[in-house]
Amino acid sequence: MDFMQLCVLGGLILVVIATPWMMVVFVRDMFRHNSRTGSGGGGGGGIIGAMLEIDRIVNPAGQHVQEAKEVEQEEEGIGGE
């Protein structure tokens, strides 16, 4: 075997071993996290706040979209009369 084949074989073995191990760790951590209570256990508020901030940055024209829908509805009302 040459060096490249050994690297590919090592990578495949690592993936075959690491993937199930990571899945077990993630599932175990998920169940442990649900059992925690108290102010120090959760980080959900920070994640939700970050998502809202990202939405505000990515979609700054959210208010403009609402205004455009209102104008469109008014135009449909005028055209239908």
N, C-alpha and C positions, 0 to 999 in steps of 0.2 A: 504494500500500500504506500502510496506517496502522501505527501503532506496535505494536499487538498482533500483527498478522500478521508484522511483522519480528522480534519477539521469539520467536514460535513457530517461524519459519523458522530463526532463529539457533540455537535449542535443538535442532531436528531435525538441523541440520548438525553441531552439536557432538556429539550422540549418535552419529550415523553415523560420524564420524571418531574420536571418543574410545573407543568400545566396542572396535573391532578393535585399536586401538593398545594399550589396557589389557590385552586378552587376550594380545597378543604379549609385552608386558612381563612379565606374570605367568608365562607359560610359560617364557620365558627365565630369569627369576629362579628358577623351580622347578628347572630343570636345573642352574643354577649352584650352587644351595644343596646339591644332592645330591653335588656333586663336592667340597665343602668337607670337610675333616677337621680334627680337633684340638679342643681344649677351647674355643676362642673362637668356633667356627663355629655351634654349634647352640643353639637355645633351647627344644628339645622338653621338657626336664625341667621348666622353669618352667611351660610350658603344661599339662603333665600334673598338676603339683602344684596349679595354679590350678583345674583341672577337678575334682580330688578335693576341694578346699576348697569349691568351689561346691556340689558334691554333698552334702557334709556340712552345709552351711548350708541348702540347699533341702530336703533329706530328713533331718532330724535324727532321725526315728523309724525309721531303718533297722533298728536292733536290735529295736525293738518289732515291726516287721513280721515278722522272723524268729521272735520269740517267739510271735506270733499264729499263724503257720503251724504251729509245733510244737504249740501247744494244740489247734488244729483237727485235726491228725493224731491226737492223743491222744483227742479226742472221737469221731472216726470209729472208732478202735479200740475204744472202750468201747461205742459204739452197735452195732457189728457183732457183738459177742459174745453 
